[in-house]
Amino acid sequence: MSLILTEKAASAVQRHIAETQQAEAAREGNGSGVSTLKKLYLRVRVVGGGCSGFQNKLDLDPDVNEKLDEVFDMHGVPVVVDKRSLMYLEGAKIDYHDDLNRTGFSITNPNAKGSCGCGSSYSM
């Protein structure tokens, strides 16, 4: 697997998973601070769309399809990628930025041939 999740991105995902589970536990009202939700995975996928044809998506997902998905552990984060997206993400790097210019996740894909003006989609 040559998809890369940086340590900084992994820490941000772990924080987000913990916050999501705490919020769910509060909604459930079980008082323990621990949700009864299933394990959450970072789902990375490539979907059609945008000006240039492809967009990357990051989501938290409790479901894994054993026939369609590959599961990886990266810096303690369970990462799920469907097999179709995996071929588009070869060598891609997921990072997290928290500075004055931008805050959030970014995916740098060396396979992208070009991107739209706003940078939200790319062509292959």
Secondary structure per residue as TSV (DSSP state, phi and psi in degrees):
chain	resnum	aa	ss	phi	psi
A	1	M	-	360.0	122.1
A	2	S	-	-110.0	13.8
A	3	L	-	-74.2	133.2
A	4	I	E	-114.1	128.3
A	5	L	E	-112.3	114.9
A	6	T	-	-67.9	160.4
A	7	E	H	-61.5	-37.9
A	8	K	H	-63.9	-42.3
A	9	A	H	-66.7	-40.5
A	10	A	H	-61.9	-41.5
A	11	S	H	-62.6	-41.2
A	12	A	H	-65.7	-39.5
A	13	V	H	-65.4	-43.9
A	14	Q	H	-60.6	-41.2
A	15	R	H	-62.6	-43.7
A	16	H	H	-65.4	-40.8
A	17	I	H	-61.7	-45.4
A	18	A	H	-62.2	-43.9
A	19	E	H	-63.9	-40.9
A	20	T	H	-63.3	-44.0
A	21	Q	H	-69.3	-36.3
A	22	Q	H	-66.2	-40.8
A	23	A	H	-64.8	-40.3
A	24	E	H	-66.2	-40.2
A	25	A	H	-62.9	-39.6
A	26	A	H	-64.8	-40.3
A	27	R	H	-64.7	-37.0
A	28	E	H	-71.9	-21.9
A	29	G	T	69.4	26.5
A	30	N	-	-82.9	-8.3
A	31	G	S	72.1	-10.3
A	32	S	S	-82.8	-15.7
A	33	G	S	79.9	1.1
A	34	V	-	-118.7	128.0
A	35	S	-	-78.7	152.2
A	36	T	-	-90.8	9.5
A	37	L	-	-62.8	155.8
A	38	K	-	-66.1	168.2
A	39	K	-	-56.3	140.8
A	40	L	-	-103.2	136.2
A	41	Y	E	-112.9	149.9
A	42	L	E	-83.0	113.4
A	43	R	E	-95.5	124.4
A	44	V	E	-113.7	127.8
A	45	R	E	-148.4	161.1
A	46	V	E	-113.6	128.9
A	47	V	E	-125.3	157.3
A	48	G	E	-75.0	143.7
A	49	G	E	148.6	177.8
A	50	G	T	77.8	179.4
A	51	C	T	-68.2	-32.1
A	52	S	T	-103.2	-6.1
A	53	G	E	117.6	-35.8
A	54	F	E	-130.3	144.9
A	55	Q	E	-134.8	146.7
A	56	N	E	-92.2	144.4
A	57	K	E	-130.5	137.4
A	58	L	E	-121.1	130.4
A	59	D	E	-144.3	160.2
A	60	L	E	-95.5	131.1
A	61	D	E	-137.6	128.9
A	62	P	S	-84.2	-6.9
A	63	D	-	-110.0	142.8
A	64	V	-	-131.9	132.1
A	65	N	-	-100.2	109.9
A	66	E	T	-60.8	-26.5
A	67	K	T	-80.9	-31.7
A	68	L	T	-106.2	-19.8
A	69	D	E	-110.5	150.6
A	70	E	E	-110.3	139.2
A	71	V	E	-116.6	133.8
A	72	F	E	-131.5	153.9
A	73	D	E	-111.2	120.0
A	74	M	E	-126.8	110.0
A	75	H	T	55.2	38.8
A	76	G	T	83.4	3.8
A	77	V	E	-105.4	124.5
A	78	P	E	-76.4	120.2
A	79	V	E	-114.4	132.8
A	80	V	E	-118.5	131.6
A	81	V	E	-134.7	129.1
A	82	D	E	-70.7	151.9
A	83	K	H	-62.1	-32.2
A	84	R	H	-67.0	-45.6
A	85	S	H	-66.4	-32.0
A	86	L	H	-57.7	-38.0
A	87	M	H	-69.6	-26.7
A	88	Y	H	-81.5	-20.8
A	89	L	-	-99.2	10.6
A	90	E	T	-57.0	118.0
A	91	G	T	83.5	1.7
A	92	A	-	-72.7	150.7
A	93	K	E	-123.4	124.8
A	94	I	E	-100.4	124.3
A	95	D	E	-130.5	167.7
A	96	Y	E	-126.8	135.4
A	97	H	E	-119.5	137.7
A	98	D	E	-144.7	78.0
A	99	D	S	-142.4	-174.0
A	100	L	S	-63.8	-33.5
A	101	N	S	-81.6	-32.0
A	102	R	-	-162.5	151.1
A	103	T	E	-133.0	130.4
A	104	G	E	135.7	-174.2
A	105	F	E	-88.2	150.6
A	106	S	E	-137.1	148.9
A	107	I	E	-121.9	120.2
A	108	T	E	-102.3	118.1
A	109	N	-	-115.3	113.0
A	110	P	T	-68.6	-12.9
A	111	N	T	-83.6	-13.0
A	112	A	-	-66.9	130.0
A	113	K	-	-88.8	-27.0
A	114	G	E	-169.5	164.5
A	115	S	E	-135.4	164.9
A	116	C	-	-75.2	172.7
A	117	G	T	-60.8	-35.2
A	118	C	T	-86.3	-11.3
A	119	G	S	82.8	8.7
A	120	S	S	-88.5	-12.5
A	121	S	-	-139.5	166.6
A	122	Y	E	-149.0	164.5
A	123	S	E	-111.9	157.6
A	124	M	-	-121.2	360.0
